[in-house]
């Protein structure tokens, strides 16, 4: 049974999350501040975290940063703010997804299921090769010109979608739907942030992700 660590200083939010997530069969652990959450994370090794940003003492950004130094555990970040910069900072620190308060509990459940699906990997299929990039779904490995590239689960899934559709322009909404497993208006900034991460990690690879202005992205193949 997957164990979720819920981190929030608002007890009513914790209880709302618990109510809906326990109905889905998840085992729930909780913490009301960053220091306690870090201690529980290290002791329990949960399957995923649902992490509020505005915490007493150690805030959610710092907690996320510290956890990412130790683990690749899926993190869904909650924020009462709706400013893009807050969300971008959270994603750049390593959060897998974010949800703005107030939220629909059913959407929370859908997001949790999506990040857990990505973390456990996609079904095995044929190895993909595009230019100097090679992606092995069974091993969850990507190489560029024979050199292994370390990708997070979501980055891997996004690259796999682009490699399956080489040369085809995919809108941000379509990439969100396929790689993230949901389609919610206003979340396309998530795609932009992870494309930027992928480009940085691909570095000098000849095969690159190209921006199609006003539309989306496509993977440009090389010989």
Order of alpha helices (4+ residues) and beta strands (2+ residues): beta-alpha-beta-alpha-beta-alpha-beta-alpha-beta-alpha-beta-beta-beta-beta-alpha-beta-alpha-alpha-beta-beta
